[in-house]
Amino acid sequence: MSKRQFIVIGLGRFGTSIAETLYSLGNDVLAVDSDEEIVQDISDKVTHSVQADANDENSLRALGIRNFDCAVISIGADIQSSILATLLVKELGVKYVITKATNALHAKVLYKIGADRVVFPERDMGVRVAHNLVSSNILDYIELSPDYSIAELVSPEKWHNKTLGDLNIRAEYGINIMAIKRNNDIDVSPSADNIIEPGDIIVAIGNIEELNKLEKFVR
C-alpha cells in the first residue's frame, strides 16, 4: 500500500500532535507553520517541515500542495486566517481538507467554503473526559454528529454469559453493537449467538439519548 501524503498547517498542540502521529503511522507528512522555531522543533518528527505563510497562495503553490491527499488546517484563534487557508488549499486542489474550528459559526463558514470535515478538539476532548469521569465503565466516547455517537464500554455484569440474541440489545436499548473486543481479538459485526464474557469491551453506536441511558445502566 502506498504512503498517504498529508500536509498539516498550523503547529500548535493539536496540529503538532496530528502531524507527529500521522508520521509515526508511516505516512508522509509536511508540517507548515509561520514560526521558524516551531518548524525546527518538529523537523525530526515528520517527513519535512517548512516555514511558510498559509495565507499566501504563491507559498502554498510552491509547496506542491495539489499533490497531497489530505490537508489539516490547525491555525489557532485567528479565524480569518483559518478560513482563508482552508479556501486556498481547497482551490489549489487538495481533495480532502480537515479544519479546526473554534465555534459553531466558524464551523458553518468553513463548511460553506468547502472544508470536508470540521473538528472542535477542545469540545470533543471535553465530551470524552466528562463521560469517562461519570462512568468508570465508559472507556471512550466519540460524537459523530449532534445526534449520534460511538461509545466503548466494559461489558455490564448483567450481560455476562448471555448471547446478543438473548439480550436483544437493539430493541432493549436502541443501539447497535459494532464490535466486541476480547483480549487481543476484535469481532467486527458480531452475530446474535455471540456470548458476552466478563472483561469484554463493547463498541456501540447509537442515538446520543439512548447511549446516555445505557451509560447510566452500566455505571
C-alpha positions in Angstrom: 0.0 0.0 0.0 1.5 3.4 -1.0 2.1 6.0 1.7 -0.5 8.7 2.0 0.6 12.4 1.7 -0.5 14.8 4.4 0.1 18.5 4.9 -0.5 19.9 8.4 -0.8 23.7 8.5 -0.5 25.3 12.0 1.6 23.6 14.6 0.0 24.4 17.9 -0.6 21.5 20.3 -3.4 20.0 18.1 -1.5 20.4 14.8 1.7 19.0 16.2 0.0 16.0 17.8 -1.7 15.2 14.4 1.5 15.7 12.4 3.6 13.5 14.7 1.0 10.8 14.9 0.4 10.6 11.2 4.2 10.3 10.6 4.6 7.6 13.3 1.9 5.6 11.5 4.0 5.5 8.4 2.7 8.4 6.3 4.5 11.2 4.5 3.8 14.5 6.5 4.7 18.0 5.6 4.4 20.3 8.6 3.9 24.0 8.0 4.0 27.0 10.4 4.9 30.7 10.2 7.1 30.3 13.3 10.7 29.2 12.3 11.4 27.9 15.9 8.3 25.6 15.9 9.3 24.4 12.4 12.8 23.5 13.7 11.4 21.7 16.7 9.2 19.3 14.7 11.7 18.7 11.9 12.9 15.3 13.1 9.4 14.1 13.9 7.9 14.5 10.4 9.0 13.9 6.8 9.5 17.6 6.1 8.8 20.9 7.9 8.7 24.3 6.3 8.2 27.9 7.4 5.5 29.5 5.2 2.5 31.8 5.3 -0.6 29.7 4.8 -2.5 32.8 3.6 -0.1 33.3 0.7 -1.3 31.5 -2.4 2.1 31.5 -4.0 3.8 30.0 -1.0 1.2 27.2 -0.9 1.6 26.6 -4.6 5.3 26.4 -4.2 4.9 23.6 -1.6 3.2 21.5 -4.4 0.0 21.4 -2.3 -2.1 19.8 -5.0 -0.1 16.6 -4.6 -1.3 16.0 -1.0 -4.2 13.5 -0.3 -5.3 15.5 2.8 -4.7 18.9 4.4 -5.2 19.5 8.1 -5.7 23.3 8.8 -4.9 23.8 12.5 -4.5 27.5 12.8 -5.2 28.7 16.3 -7.5 31.5 17.3 -7.1 33.5 14.1 -10.4 32.7 12.5 -9.9 34.8 9.4 -6.5 33.2 8.7 -8.0 29.7 9.2 -10.9 30.5 6.7 -8.5 31.9 4.1 -6.1 29.0 4.4 -9.0 26.5 4.0 -10.3 28.3 0.9 -6.8 28.5 -0.7 -5.9 24.8 0.0 -9.3 23.7 -1.4 -8.9 25.9 -4.5 -5.4 24.7 -5.1 -6.7 21.1 -5.5 -6.4 19.2 -2.2 -9.2 16.6 -2.3 -9.8 16.3 1.5 -9.5 19.2 3.9 -10.0 19.0 7.7 -10.1 22.3 9.6 -10.0 23.0 13.3 -12.8 25.4 14.4 -13.2 27.5 17.5 -17.0 27.8 17.5 -20.2 26.8 15.6 -20.3 29.9 13.4 -16.6 29.4 12.4 -17.5 25.8 11.5 -20.5 26.9 9.4 -18.3 29.2 7.4 -15.7 26.5 6.9 -18.2 24.0 5.5 -19.6 26.7 3.2 -16.2 27.3 1.7 -15.5 23.7 1.1 -14.0 22.1 4.2 -14.8 18.3 4.1 -14.6 18.0 7.9 -14.5 20.4 10.8 -13.3 19.4 14.2 -13.5 21.0 17.7 -10.6 19.5 19.6 -11.3 21.2 22.9 -15.0 20.5 22.9 -14.6 16.9 21.6 -12.0 16.1 24.3 -14.2 17.7 26.9 -17.1 15.5 26.0 -14.9 12.4 26.2 -13.3 13.3 29.5 -16.8 14.1 31.0 -18.1 10.7 30.0 -15.0 8.9 31.4 -15.4 10.8 34.7 -19.1 9.9 35.3 -18.7 6.2 34.4 -15.7 4.1 35.1 -17.2 1.5 32.6 -17.1 4.0 29.7 -13.6 3.8 28.1 -14.1 6.2 25.2 -16.9 8.3 23.7 -16.8 9.9 20.3 -19.5 12.3 18.9 -20.1 11.6 15.3 -22.8 14.2 14.9 -25.2 16.2 17.1 -27.4 13.1 17.2 -25.1 10.0 17.1 -22.1 8.8 19.0 -19.9 5.8 19.5 -19.2 4.5 23.0 -16.6 1.9 24.1 -17.6 0.3 27.4 -16.8 -2.6 29.6 -19.5 -5.3 29.4 -22.0 -4.9 32.2 -22.3 -7.8 34.7 -26.0 -8.3 33.8 -24.9 -9.2 30.2 -22.3 -11.8 31.1 -22.7 -15.3 29.7 -25.7 -14.2 27.6 -25.8 -14.1 23.8 -26.5 -10.9 21.9 -29.7 -12.5 20.8 -30.8 -13.2 24.4 -30.1 -9.6 25.3 -31.9 -8.2 22.3 -29.8 -5.0 22.7 -31.2 -3.2 19.7 -34.8 -3.5 20.9 -33.9 -3.1 24.6 -31.5 -0.1 24.3 -32.0 1.3 20.8 -28.3 0.8 20.0 -26.2 -1.4 17.7 -23.1 -3.3 18.7 -20.4 -2.7 16.1 -17.7 -4.8 17.6 -16.6 -6.8 20.7 -13.0 -6.8 21.8 -11.8 -9.7 23.8 -8.1 -9.7 24.9 -6.3 -9.0 21.6 -9.1 -10.2 19.3 -11.8 -8.0 17.8 -15.0 -9.4 16.4 -16.5 -6.9 14.0 -20.2 -7.2 13.3 -20.8 -10.0 16.0 -23.7 -12.4 15.4 -26.7 -12.9 17.6 -25.2 -16.1 19.1 -22.1 -14.3 20.3 -21.8 -14.7 24.1 -20.7 -11.7 26.2 -18.0 -12.6 28.6 -16.6 -10.8 31.7 -14.0 -8.3 30.6 -15.3 -7.9 27.0 -15.1 -4.4 25.6 -18.3 -3.5 23.7 -18.2 -0.9 20.9 -21.7 0.5 20.4 -23.2 3.1 18.1 -26.5 4.8 18.6 -28.5 7.9 19.3 -26.9 10.0 22.0 -30.0 9.8 24.2 -30.1 6.0 24.0 -26.3 5.8 24.7 -26.7 8.1 27.7 -29.4 5.7 29.1 -27.1 2.7 28.6 -24.3 4.7 30.3 -26.5 5.1 33.4 -27.3 1.4 33.3 -23.6 0.3 33.1 -22.3 2.8 35.7 
